[in-house]
Amino acid sequence: MRADLLGTGRVAYFKHRGAPRGPWDIQLLKDGWTNANMVIAADINGNGRLDIAVAERGGNELRWWRNEGP
């Protein structure tokens, strides 16, 4: 089993390795971004893989991390 999660403030991607109580791997995408308040996981570019888009509260910043696969 695998589950993926996103966190805000520090924008990070957590990847579950398999066992429900087993370890998780973290990939920090952006650190120190305390105004990040909207995290969306969606197939933005239509390639069949979930991408990550993050918007900032009170600012003009939007970031997109494209999932190019393994």
mmCIF file of the N, C-alpha and C atoms, coordinates in Angstrom:
data_MODEL
# 
_entry.id   MODEL 
# 
loop_
_atom_site.group_PDB 
_atom_site.id 
_atom_site.type_symbol 
_atom_site.label_atom_id 
_atom_site.label_alt_id 
_atom_site.label_comp_id 
_atom_site.label_asym_id 
_atom_site.label_entity_id 
_atom_site.label_seq_id 
_atom_site.pdbx_PDB_ins_code 
_atom_site.Cartn_x 
_atom_site.Cartn_y 
_atom_site.Cartn_z 
_atom_site.occupancy 
_atom_site.B_iso_or_equiv 
_atom_site.pdbx_formal_charge 
_atom_site.auth_seq_id 
_atom_site.auth_comp_id 
_atom_site.auth_asym_id 
_atom_site.auth_atom_id 
_atom_site.pdbx_PDB_model_num 
ATOM 1   N N  . MET A 1 1  ? 0.839  -1.183 0.000   1.00 0.00 ? 1  MET A N  1 
ATOM 2   C CA . MET A 1 1  ? 0.000  0.000  0.000   1.00 0.00 ? 1  MET A CA 1 
ATOM 3   C C  . MET A 1 1  ? 0.882  1.242  0.000   1.00 0.00 ? 1  MET A C  1 
ATOM 4   N N  . ARG A 1 2  ? 0.438  2.281  -0.684  1.00 0.00 ? 2  ARG A N  1 
ATOM 5   C CA . ARG A 1 2  ? 1.205  3.512  -0.758  1.00 0.00 ? 2  ARG A CA 1 
ATOM 6   C C  . ARG A 1 2  ? 0.255  4.687  -0.646  1.00 0.00 ? 2  ARG A C  1 
ATOM 7   N N  . ALA A 1 3  ? 0.670  5.708  0.072   1.00 0.00 ? 3  ALA A N  1 
ATOM 8   C CA . ALA A 1 3  ? -0.120 6.932  0.164   1.00 0.00 ? 3  ALA A CA 1 
ATOM 9   C C  . ALA A 1 3  ? 0.830  8.114  0.067   1.00 0.00 ? 3  ALA A C  1 
ATOM 10  N N  . ASP A 1 4  ? 0.391  9.165  -0.538  1.00 0.00 ? 4  ASP A N  1 
ATOM 11  C CA . ASP A 1 4  ? 1.210  10.357 -0.692  1.00 0.00 ? 4  ASP A CA 1 
ATOM 12  C C  . ASP A 1 4  ? 0.487  11.530 -0.046  1.00 0.00 ? 4  ASP A C  1 
ATOM 13  N N  . LEU A 1 5  ? 1.220  12.382 0.637   1.00 0.00 ? 5  LEU A N  1 
ATOM 14  C CA . LEU A 1 5  ? 0.647  13.524 1.323   1.00 0.00 ? 5  LEU A CA 1 
ATOM 15  C C  . LEU A 1 5  ? 1.432  14.783 0.989   1.00 0.00 ? 5  LEU A C  1 
ATOM 16  N N  . LEU A 1 6  ? 0.770  15.914 1.153   1.00 0.00 ? 6  LEU A N  1 
ATOM 17  C CA . LEU A 1 6  ? 1.428  17.202 0.966   1.00 0.00 ? 6  LEU A CA 1 
ATOM 18  C C  . LEU A 1 6  ? 1.273  18.010 2.238   1.00 0.00 ? 6  LEU A C  1 
ATOM 19  N N  . GLY A 1 7  ? 2.273  18.805 2.576   1.00 0.00 ? 7  GLY A N  1 
ATOM 20  C CA . GLY A 1 7  ? 2.176  19.673 3.738   1.00 0.00 ? 7  GLY A CA 1 
ATOM 21  C C  . GLY A 1 7  ? 2.348  21.124 3.327   1.00 0.00 ? 7  GLY A C  1 
ATOM 22  N N  . THR A 1 8  ? 1.780  22.037 4.103   1.00 0.00 ? 8  THR A N  1 
ATOM 23  C CA . THR A 1 8  ? 1.907  23.459 3.784   1.00 0.00 ? 8  THR A CA 1 
ATOM 24  C C  . THR A 1 8  ? 2.830  24.139 4.779   1.00 0.00 ? 8  THR A C  1 
ATOM 25  N N  . GLY A 1 9  ? 3.195  25.406 4.513   1.00 0.00 ? 9  GLY A N  1 
ATOM 26  C CA . GLY A 1 9  ? 4.189  26.124 5.311   1.00 0.00 ? 9  GLY A CA 1 
ATOM 27  C C  . GLY A 1 9  ? 5.549  25.789 4.753   1.00 0.00 ? 9  GLY A C  1 
ATOM 28  N N  . ARG A 1 10 ? 6.019  24.637 5.082   1.00 0.00 ? 10 ARG A N  1 
ATOM 29  C CA . ARG A 1 10 ? 7.119  24.021 4.360   1.00 0.00 ? 10 ARG A CA 1 
ATOM 30  C C  . ARG A 1 10 ? 6.419  23.154 3.329   1.00 0.00 ? 10 ARG A C  1 
ATOM 31  N N  . VAL A 1 11 ? 6.661  23.365 2.102   1.00 0.00 ? 11 VAL A N  1 
ATOM 32  C CA . VAL A 1 11 ? 5.983  22.557 1.095   1.00 0.00 ? 11 VAL A CA 1 
ATOM 33  C C  . VAL A 1 11 ? 6.834  21.301 0.886   1.00 0.00 ? 11 VAL A C  1 
ATOM 34  N N  . ALA A 1 12 ? 6.227  20.165 1.194   1.00 0.00 ? 12 ALA A N  1 
ATOM 35  C CA . ALA A 1 12 ? 6.954  18.906 1.123   1.00 0.00 ? 12 ALA A CA 1 
ATOM 36  C C  . ALA A 1 12 ? 6.052  17.815 0.578   1.00 0.00 ? 12 ALA A C  1 
ATOM 37  N N  . TYR A 1 13 ? 6.685  16.813 0.033   1.00 0.00 ? 13 TYR A N  1 
ATOM 38  C CA . TYR A 1 13 ? 6.000  15.641 -0.509  1.00 0.00 ? 13 TYR A CA 1 
ATOM 39  C C  . TYR A 1 13 ? 6.453  14.459 0.334   1.00 0.00 ? 13 TYR A C  1 
ATOM 40  N N  . PHE A 1 14 ? 5.509  13.709 0.878   1.00 0.00 ? 14 PHE A N  1 
ATOM 41  C CA . PHE A 1 14 ? 5.812  12.539 1.689   1.00 0.00 ? 14 PHE A CA 1 
ATOM 42  C C  . PHE A 1 14 ? 5.375  11.300 0.925   1.00 0.00 ? 14 PHE A C  1 
ATOM 43  N N  . LYS A 1 15 ? 6.275  10.368 0.781   1.00 0.00 ? 15 LYS A N  1 
ATOM 44  C CA . LYS A 1 15 ? 5.971  9.145  0.041   1.00 0.00 ? 15 LYS A CA 1 
ATOM 45  C C  . LYS A 1 15 ? 6.044  7.949  0.985   1.00 0.00 ? 15 LYS A C  1 
ATOM 46  N N  . HIS A 1 16 ? 4.965  7.214  1.027   1.00 0.00 ? 16 HIS A N  1 
ATOM 47  C CA . HIS A 1 16 ? 4.867  6.033  1.873   1.00 0.00 ? 16 HIS A CA 1 
ATOM 48  C C  . HIS A 1 16 ? 5.568  4.876  1.179   1.00 0.00 ? 16 HIS A C  1 
ATOM 49  N N  . ARG A 1 17 ? 6.394  4.124  1.920   1.00 0.00 ? 17 ARG A N  1 
ATOM 50  C CA . ARG A 1 17 ? 7.165  3.042  1.312   1.00 0.00 ? 17 ARG A CA 1 
ATOM 51  C C  . ARG A 1 17 ? 6.394  1.747  1.127   1.00 0.00 ? 17 ARG A C  1 
ATOM 52  N N  . GLY A 1 18 ? 5.306  1.529  1.863   1.00 0.00 ? 18 GLY A N  1 
ATOM 53  C CA . GLY A 1 18 ? 4.546  0.293  1.667   1.00 0.00 ? 18 GLY A CA 1 
ATOM 54  C C  . GLY A 1 18 ? 3.810  -0.163 2.899   1.00 0.00 ? 18 GLY A C  1 
ATOM 55  N N  . ALA A 1 19 ? 4.517  -0.534 3.957   1.00 0.00 ? 19 ALA A N  1 
ATOM 56  C CA . ALA A 1 19 ? 3.870  -1.015 5.176   1.00 0.00 ? 19 ALA A CA 1 
ATOM 57  C C  . ALA A 1 19 ? 3.147  0.147  5.859   1.00 0.00 ? 19 ALA A C  1 
ATOM 58  N N  . PRO A 1 20 ? 1.884  -0.059 6.284   1.00 0.00 ? 20 PRO A N  1 
ATOM 59  C CA . PRO A 1 20 ? 1.106  1.038  6.878   1.00 0.00 ? 20 PRO A CA 1 
ATOM 60  C C  . PRO A 1 20 ? 1.803  1.749  8.031   1.00 0.00 ? 20 PRO A C  1 
ATOM 61  N N  . ARG A 1 21 ? 2.590  1.043  8.811   1.00 0.00 ? 21 ARG A N  1 
ATOM 62  C CA . ARG A 1 21 ? 3.300  1.669  9.934   1.00 0.00 ? 21 ARG A CA 1 
ATOM 63  C C  . ARG A 1 21 ? 4.792  1.826  9.647   1.00 0.00 ? 21 ARG A C  1 
ATOM 64  N N  . GLY A 1 22 ? 5.157  1.648  8.415   1.00 0.00 ? 22 GLY A N  1 
ATOM 65  C CA . GLY A 1 22 ? 6.555  1.739  8.031   1.00 0.00 ? 22 GLY A CA 1 
ATOM 66  C C  . GLY A 1 22 ? 7.012  3.172  7.815   1.00 0.00 ? 22 GLY A C  1 
ATOM 67  N N  . PRO A 1 23 ? 8.227  3.351  7.347   1.00 0.00 ? 23 PRO A N  1 
ATOM 68  C CA . PRO A 1 23 ? 8.798  4.689  7.174   1.00 0.00 ? 23 PRO A CA 1 
ATOM 69  C C  . PRO A 1 23 ? 8.225  5.435  5.971   1.00 0.00 ? 23 PRO A C  1 
ATOM 70  N N  . TRP A 1 24 ? 8.354  6.746  6.023   1.00 0.00 ? 24 TRP A N  1 
ATOM 71  C CA . TRP A 1 24 ? 7.954  7.637  4.941   1.00 0.00 ? 24 TRP A CA 1 
ATOM 72  C C  . TRP A 1 24 ? 9.204  8.371  4.472   1.00 0.00 ? 24 TRP A C  1 
ATOM 73  N N  . ASP A 1 25 ? 9.285  8.619  3.186   1.00 0.00 ? 25 ASP A N  1 
ATOM 74  C CA . ASP A 1 25 ? 10.358 9.440  2.638   1.00 0.00 ? 25 ASP A CA 1 
ATOM 75  C C  . ASP A 1 25 ? 9.813  10.844 2.427   1.00 0.00 ? 25 ASP A C  1 
ATOM 76  N N  . ILE A 1 26 ? 10.622 11.859 2.726   1.00 0.00 ? 26 ILE A N  1 
ATOM 77  C CA . ILE A 1 26 ? 10.190 13.245 2.550   1.00 0.00 ? 26 ILE A CA 1 
ATOM 78  C C  . ILE A 1 26 ? 11.054 13.900 1.473   1.00 0.00 ? 26 ILE A C  1 
ATOM 79  N N  . GLN A 1 27 ? 10.410 14.632 0.603   1.00 0.00 ? 27 GLN A N  1 
ATOM 80  C CA . GLN A 1 27 ? 11.120 15.445 -0.381  1.00 0.00 ? 27 GLN A CA 1 
ATOM 81  C C  . GLN A 1 27 ? 10.657 16.887 -0.171  1.00 0.00 ? 27 GLN A C  1 
ATOM 82  N N  . LEU A 1 28 ? 11.553 17.705 0.340   1.00 0.00 ? 28 LEU A N  1 
ATOM 83  C CA . LEU A 1 28 ? 11.232 19.102 0.591   1.00 0.00 ? 28 LEU A CA 1 
ATOM 84  C C  . LEU A 1 28 ? 11.262 19.858 -0.731  1.00 0.00 ? 28 LEU A C  1 
ATOM 85  N N  . LEU A 1 29 ? 10.141 20.490 -1.081  1.00 0.00 ? 29 LEU A N  1 
ATOM 86  C CA . LEU A 1 29 ? 10.037 21.226 -2.336  1.00 0.00 ? 29 LEU A CA 1 
ATOM 87  C C  . LEU A 1 29 ? 10.407 22.695 -2.158  1.00 0.00 ? 29 LEU A C  1 
ATOM 88  N N  . LYS A 1 30 ? 9.960  23.300 -1.043  1.00 0.00 ? 30 LYS A N  1 
ATOM 89  C CA . LYS A 1 30 ? 10.289 24.699 -0.749  1.00 0.00 ? 30 LYS A CA 1 
ATOM 90  C C  . LYS A 1 30 ? 10.217 24.883 0.754   1.00 0.00 ? 30 LYS A C  1 
ATOM 91  N N  . ASP A 1 31 ? 11.263 25.455 1.320   1.00 0.00 ? 31 ASP A N  1 
ATOM 92  C CA . ASP A 1 31 ? 11.349 25.664 2.761   1.00 0.00 ? 31 ASP A CA 1 
ATOM 93  C C  . ASP A 1 31 ? 11.142 27.142 3.080   1.00 0.00 ? 31 ASP A C  1 
ATOM 94  N N  . GLY A 1 32 ? 10.578 27.419 4.244   1.00 0.00 ? 32 GLY A N  1 
ATOM 95  C CA . GLY A 1 32 ? 10.408 28.788 4.696   1.00 0.00 ? 32 GLY A CA 1 
ATOM 96  C C  . GLY A 1 32 ? 9.329  29.560 3.959   1.00 0.00 ? 32 GLY A C  1 
ATOM 97  N N  . TRP A 1 33 ? 8.350  28.878 3.433   1.00 0.00 ? 33 TRP A N  1 
ATOM 98  C CA . TRP A 1 33 ? 7.268  29.529 2.688   1.00 0.00 ? 33 TRP A CA 1 
ATOM 99  C C  . TRP A 1 33 ? 6.027  29.472 3.555   1.00 0.00 ? 33 TRP A C  1 
ATOM 100 N N  . THR A 1 34 ? 5.992  30.302 4.591   1.00 0.00 ? 34 THR A N  1 
ATOM 101 C CA . THR A 1 34 ? 4.922  30.242 5.579   1.00 0.00 ? 34 THR A CA 1 
ATOM 102 C C  . THR A 1 34 ? 3.585  30.735 5.052   1.00 0.00 ? 34 THR A C  1 
ATOM 103 N N  . ASN A 1 35 ? 3.565  31.466 3.947   1.00 0.00 ? 35 ASN A N  1 
ATOM 104 C CA . ASN A 1 35 ? 2.307  31.961 3.393   1.00 0.00 ? 35 ASN A CA 1 
ATOM 105 C C  . ASN A 1 35 ? 1.676  31.009 2.382   1.00 0.00 ? 35 ASN A C  1 
ATOM 106 N N  . ALA A 1 36 ? 2.308  29.880 2.144   1.00 0.00 ? 36 ALA A N  1 
ATOM 107 C CA . ALA A 1 36 ? 1.705  28.894 1.239   1.00 0.00 ? 36 ALA A CA 1 
ATOM 108 C C  . ALA A 1 36 ? 0.472  28.330 1.921   1.00 0.00 ? 36 ALA A C  1 
ATOM 109 N N  . ASN A 1 37 ? -0.681 28.480 1.306   1.00 0.00 ? 37 ASN A N  1 
ATOM 110 C CA . ASN A 1 37 ? -1.888 28.024 1.984   1.00 0.00 ? 37 ASN A CA 1 
ATOM 111 C C  . ASN A 1 37 ? -2.815 27.191 1.113   1.00 0.00 ? 37 ASN A C  1 
ATOM 112 N N  . MET A 1 38 ? -2.515 27.036 -0.145  1.00 0.00 ? 38 MET A N  1 
ATOM 113 C CA . MET A 1 38 ? -3.356 26.203 -0.994  1.00 0.00 ? 38 MET A CA 1 
ATOM 114 C C  . MET A 1 38 ? -2.455 25.239 -1.752  1.00 0.00 ? 38 MET A C  1 
ATOM 115 N N  . VAL A 1 39 ? -2.612 23.963 -1.469  1.00 0.00 ? 39 VAL A N  1 
ATOM 116 C CA . VAL A 1 39 ? -1.817 22.930 -2.125  1.00 0.00 ? 39 VAL A CA 1 
ATOM 117 C C  . VAL A 1 39 ? -2.773 22.052 -2.913  1.00 0.00 ? 39 VAL A C  1 
ATOM 118 N N  . ILE A 1 40 ? -2.498 21.895 -4.188  1.00 0.00 ? 40 ILE A N  1 
ATOM 119 C CA . ILE A 1 40 ? -3.358 21.105 -5.057  1.00 0.00 ? 40 ILE A CA 1 
ATOM 120 C C  . ILE A 1 40 ? -2.519 20.024 -5.738  1.00 0.00 ? 40 ILE A C  1 
ATOM 121 N N  . ALA A 1 41 ? -2.994 18.799 -5.677  1.00 0.00 ? 41 ALA A N  1 
ATOM 122 C CA . ALA A 1 41 ? -2.375 17.705 -6.425  1.00 0.00 ? 41 ALA A CA 1 
ATOM 123 C C  . ALA A 1 41 ? -3.348 17.331 -7.535  1.00 0.00 ? 41 ALA A C  1 
ATOM 124 N N  . ALA A 1 42 ? -2.931 17.535 -8.770  1.00 0.00 ? 42 ALA A N  1 
ATOM 125 C CA . ALA A 1 42 ? -3.786 17.263 -9.927  1.00 0.00 ? 42 ALA A CA 1 
ATOM 126 C C  . ALA A 1 42 ? -2.902 17.019 -11.143 1.00 0.00 ? 42 ALA A C  1 
ATOM 127 N N  . ASP A 1 43 ? -3.442 16.357 -12.129 1.00 0.00 ? 43 ASP A N  1 
ATOM 128 C CA . ASP A 1 43 ? -2.726 16.147 -13.390 1.00 0.00 ? 43 ASP A CA 1 
ATOM 129 C C  . ASP A 1 43 ? -2.886 17.412 -14.238 1.00 0.00 ? 43 ASP A C  1 
ATOM 130 N N  . ILE A 1 44 ? -2.042 18.376 -14.001 1.00 0.00 ? 44 ILE A N  1 
ATOM 131 C CA . ILE A 1 44 ? -2.167 19.692 -14.640 1.00 0.00 ? 44 ILE A CA 1 
ATOM 132 C C  . ILE A 1 44 ? -1.832 19.654 -16.132 1.00 0.00 ? 44 ILE A C  1 
ATOM 133 N N  . ASN A 1 45 ? -0.814 18.886 -16.496 1.00 0.00 ? 45 ASN A N  1 
ATOM 134 C CA . ASN A 1 45 ? -0.373 18.889 -17.888 1.00 0.00 ? 45 ASN A CA 1 
ATOM 135 C C  . ASN A 1 45 ? -0.896 17.707 -18.707 1.00 0.00 ? 45 ASN A C  1 
ATOM 136 N N  . GLY A 1 46 ? -1.775 16.891 -18.123 1.00 0.00 ? 46 GLY A N  1 
ATOM 137 C CA . GLY A 1 46 ? -2.421 15.822 -18.879 1.00 0.00 ? 46 GLY A CA 1 
ATOM 138 C C  . GLY A 1 46 ? -1.553 14.630 -19.211 1.00 0.00 ? 46 GLY A C  1 
ATOM 139 N N  . ASN A 1 47 ? -0.467 14.390 -18.446 1.00 0.00 ? 47 ASN A N  1 
ATOM 140 C CA . ASN A 1 47 ? 0.406  13.253 -18.745 1.00 0.00 ? 47 ASN A CA 1 
ATOM 141 C C  . ASN A 1 47 ? 0.074  12.008 -17.921 1.00 0.00 ? 47 ASN A C  1 
ATOM 142 N N  . GLY A 1 48 ? -1.028 12.057 -17.140 1.00 0.00 ? 48 GLY A N  1 
ATOM 143 C CA . GLY A 1 48 ? -1.437 10.909 -16.358 1.00 0.00 ? 48 GLY A CA 1 
ATOM 144 C C  . GLY A 1 48 ? -0.782 10.802 -14.993 1.00 0.00 ? 48 GLY A C  1 
ATOM 145 N N  . ARG A 1 49 ? 0.029  11.790 -14.590 1.00 0.00 ? 49 ARG A N  1 
ATOM 146 C CA . ARG A 1 49 ? 0.701  11.790 -13.289 1.00 0.00 ? 49 ARG A CA 1 
ATOM 147 C C  . ARG A 1 49 ? 0.270  13.016 -12.497 1.00 0.00 ? 49 ARG A C  1 
ATOM 148 N N  . LEU A 1 50 ? 0.149  12.851 -11.165 1.00 0.00 ? 50 LEU A N  1 
ATOM 149 C CA . LEU A 1 50 ? -0.227 13.982 -10.328 1.00 0.00 ? 50 LEU A CA 1 
ATOM 150 C C  . LEU A 1 50 ? 0.924  14.977 -10.216 1.00 0.00 ? 50 LEU A C  1 
ATOM 151 N N  . ASP A 1 51 ? 0.635  16.230 -10.476 1.00 0.00 ? 51 ASP A N  1 
ATOM 152 C CA . ASP A 1 51 ? 1.571  17.334 -10.295 1.00 0.00 ? 51 ASP A CA 1 
ATOM 153 C C  . ASP A 1 51 ? 1.170  18.059 -9.013  1.00 0.00 ? 51 ASP A C  1 
ATOM 154 N N  . ILE A 1 52 ? 2.009  18.981 -8.551  1.00 0.00 ? 52 ILE A N  1 
ATOM 155 C CA . ILE A 1 52 ? 1.720  19.750 -7.345  1.00 0.00 ? 52 ILE A CA 1 
ATOM 156 C C  . ILE A 1 52 ? 1.738  21.223 -7.688  1.00 0.00 ? 52 ILE A C  1 
ATOM 157 N N  . ALA A 1 53 ? 0.670  21.924 -7.312  1.00 0.00 ? 53 ALA A N  1 
ATOM 158 C CA . ALA A 1 53 ? 0.598  23.383 -7.477  1.00 0.00 ? 53 ALA A CA 1 
ATOM 159 C C  . ALA A 1 53 ? 0.335  23.991 -6.104  1.00 0.00 ? 53 ALA A C  1 
ATOM 160 N N  . VAL A 1 54 ? 1.025  25.094 -5.801  1.00 0.00 ? 54 VAL A N  1 
ATOM 161 C CA . VAL A 1 54 ? 0.888  25.753 -4.506  1.00 0.00 ? 54 VAL A CA 1 
ATOM 162 C C  . VAL A 1 54 ? 0.721  27.245 -4.725  1.00 0.00 ? 54 VAL A C  1 
ATOM 163 N N  . ALA A 1 55 ? -0.260 27.830 -4.034  1.00 0.00 ? 55 ALA A N  1 
ATOM 164 C CA . ALA A 1 55 ? -0.502 29.273 -4.102  1.00 0.00 ? 55 ALA A CA 1 
ATOM 165 C C  . ALA A 1 55 ? -0.183 29.892 -2.748  1.00 0.00 ? 55 ALA A C  1 
ATOM 166 N N  . GLU A 1 56 ? 0.153  31.179 -2.783  1.00 0.00 ? 56 GLU A N  1 
ATOM 167 C CA . GLU A 1 56 ? 0.522  31.904 -1.581  1.00 0.00 ? 56 GLU A CA 1 
ATOM 168 C C  . GLU A 1 56 ? -0.607 32.831 -1.136  1.00 0.00 ? 56 GLU A C  1 
ATOM 169 N N  . ARG A 1 57 ? -0.874 32.854 0.151   1.00 0.00 ? 57 ARG A N  1 
ATOM 170 C CA . ARG A 1 57 ? -1.882 33.745 0.733   1.00 0.00 ? 57 ARG A CA 1 
ATOM 171 C C  . ARG A 1 57 ? -1.318 35.165 0.797   1.00 0.00 ? 57 ARG A C  1 
ATOM 172 N N  . GLY A 1 58 ? -2.056 36.122 0.264   1.00 0.00 ? 58 GLY A N  1 
ATOM 173 C CA . GLY A 1 58 ? -1.661 37.519 0.343   1.00 0.00 ? 58 GLY A CA 1 
ATOM 174 C C  . GLY A 1 58 ? -0.517 37.907 -0.580  1.00 0.00 ? 58 GLY A C  1 
ATOM 175 N N  . GLY A 1 59 ? -0.180 37.079 -1.517  1.00 0.00 ? 59 GLY A N  1 
ATOM 176 C CA . GLY A 1 59 ? 0.917  37.369 -2.425  1.00 0.00 ? 59 GLY A CA 1 
ATOM 177 C C  . GLY A 1 59 ? 0.552  37.017 -3.849  1.00 0.00 ? 59 GLY A C  1 
ATOM 178 N N  . ASN A 1 60 ? 1.536  37.123 -4.688  1.00 0.00 ? 60 ASN A N  1 
ATOM 179 C CA . ASN A 1 60 ? 1.315  36.844 -6.105  1.00 0.00 ? 60 ASN A CA 1 
ATOM 180 C C  . ASN A 1 60 ? 2.108  35.632 -6.570  1.00 0.00 ? 60 ASN A C  1 
ATOM 181 N N  . GLU A 1 61 ? 2.398  34.713 -5.677  1.00 0.00 ? 61 GLU A N  1 
ATOM 182 C CA . GLU A 1 61 ? 3.254  33.597 -6.050  1.00 0.00 ? 61 GLU A CA 1 
ATOM 183 C C  . GLU A 1 61 ? 2.445  32.315 -6.218  1.00 0.00 ? 61 GLU A C  1 
ATOM 184 N N  . LEU A 1 62 ? 2.688  31.646 -7.320  1.00 0.00 ? 62 LEU A N  1 
ATOM 185 C CA . LEU A 1 62 ? 2.124  30.329 -7.608  1.00 0.00 ? 62 LEU A CA 1 
ATOM 186 C C  . LEU A 1 62 ? 3.271  29.485 -8.134  1.00 0.00 ? 62 LEU A C  1 
ATOM 187 N N  . ARG A 1 63 ? 3.424  28.300 -7.568  1.00 0.00 ? 63 ARG A N  1 
ATOM 188 C CA . ARG A 1 63 ? 4.477  27.397 -8.039  1.00 0.00 ? 63 ARG A CA 1 
ATOM 189 C C  . ARG A 1 63 ? 3.857  26.085 -8.474  1.00 0.00 ? 63 ARG A C  1 
ATOM 190 N N  . TRP A 1 64 ? 4.480  25.496 -9.491  1.00 0.00 ? 64 TRP A N  1 
ATOM 191 C CA . TRP A 1 64 ? 4.014  24.223 -10.022 1.00 0.00 ? 64 TRP A CA 1 
ATOM 192 C C  . TRP A 1 64 ? 5.209  23.289 -10.131 1.00 0.00 ? 64 TRP A C  1 
ATOM 193 N N  . TRP A 1 65 ? 5.079  22.107 -9.522  1.00 0.00 ? 65 TRP A N  1 
ATOM 194 C CA . TRP A 1 65 ? 6.093  21.069 -9.639  1.00 0.00 ? 65 TRP A CA 1 
ATOM 195 C C  . TRP A 1 65 ? 5.516  19.993 -10.536 1.00 0.00 ? 65 TRP A C  1 
ATOM 196 N N  . ARG A 1 66 ? 6.117  19.836 -11.682 1.00 0.00 ? 66 ARG A N  1 
ATOM 197 C CA . ARG A 1 66 ? 5.649  18.878 -12.695 1.00 0.00 ? 66 ARG A CA 1 
ATOM 198 C C  . ARG A 1 66 ? 6.205  17.495 -12.356 1.00 0.00 ? 66 ARG A C  1 
ATOM 199 N N  . ASN A 1 67 ? 5.344  16.501 -12.337 1.00 0.00 ? 67 ASN A N  1 
ATOM 200 C CA . ASN A 1 67 ? 5.734  15.121 -12.076 1.00 0.00 ? 67 ASN A CA 1 
ATOM 201 C C  . ASN A 1 67 ? 6.125  14.485 -13.397 1.00 0.00 ? 67 ASN A C  1 
ATOM 202 N N  . GLU A 1 68 ? 7.422  14.233 -13.556 1.00 0.00 ? 68 GLU A N  1 
ATOM 203 C CA . GLU A 1 68 ? 7.910  13.640 -14.796 1.00 0.00 ? 68 GLU A CA 1 
ATOM 204 C C  . GLU A 1 68 ? 8.102  12.133 -14.676 1.00 0.00 ? 68 GLU A C  1 
ATOM 205 N N  . GLY A 1 69 ? 7.656  11.570 -13.537 1.00 0.00 ? 69 GLY A N  1 
ATOM 206 C CA . GLY A 1 69 ? 7.727  10.123 -13.363 1.00 0.00 ? 69 GLY A CA 1 
ATOM 207 C C  . GLY A 1 69 ? 9.012  9.669  -12.721 1.00 0.00 ? 69 GLY A C  1 
ATOM 208 N N  . PRO A 1 70 ? 9.204  8.355  -12.643 1.00 0.00 ? 70 PRO A N  1 
ATOM 209 C CA . PRO A 1 70 ? 10.397 7.792  -11.965 1.00 0.00 ? 70 PRO A CA 1 
ATOM 210 C C  . PRO A 1 70 ? 11.683 8.096  -12.695 1.00 0.00 ? 70 PRO A C  1 
# 
